[in-house]
């Protein structure tokens, strides 16, 4: 089967899940079945391009996250808002109306970080053959993703503000993180981070199991990334991707034991950069393979 019908069916399933999901045994069951259908559908895509498989499988994870969020949320959400939430790459259930305005700072920051993303792309493109090929390519990928994620998040937020919609910041200058815990808890992809904090970390932390809550959040995060990579390029890269998040959880435990939060700021930044770049091949090599890089 060609890719187009499957992509359209995936979008239709996402929208339908958003339409029907609500409390009540019947609608909950239907939503769960539809969400599982979203998860399985990318498997039927052609093997190439692998990035399309990855994107669709990542979108299918959104159906699961949003289903849980809507079912556990006491706030009422109309059908249109729920459908939008199931296809929007942001915390759509938290947007509010505001006065339209031009976000000059956001646009300037988006331009600056897009240049950083471009530097990363050039590094990947020019990575030398031989021993240093994958280390240089991984470093370029890490820099490129840092810049591109920030640029896309700021551009998206600036566009929404221009039409009178205020949305929570998805990124918060992650390059300023002074600990690995700070990077993940409040700097990087705050939309997913808020979901993990609410549904994985907080329930255990409230019972005094803070470390278990943190580990649960990283296990779920590992799965969120494991599945799209598995669908796109196979088991070995998917295990590496999952291993990246396990390694991050271990590093957070270690930095708590070392008291990194009490170190001087330059030492904190050095620690955080060393950990992130040291573990980055586990994340970046699978991502490069997804993008067809060899």
Secondary structure, DSSP 8 states (H G I E B T S, - for coil): --HHHHHHHHHHHHHHHHHH--SSHHHHHHHHHHHHHHHHHGGGS-SSSHHHHHHHHHHHHHHHHHHHHHHH--S---HHHHHHHTT-SS-GGG-EE------HHHHHHHHHHHHHHHHHHHHHHT--SSTTHHHHHHHHHHHHHHHHHHHHHHHHHHHHHHTTEE---S---GGG-SSHHHIIIIIS-HHHHHHHIIIIIHHHHTTT-HHHHHHHHHHHHHHHHHHHHHHHH-HHHHHHHHHHHHHHHHHHHHHHHHTGGGS-HHHHHHHHHHHHHHHHHHHHHHHHHHTT--
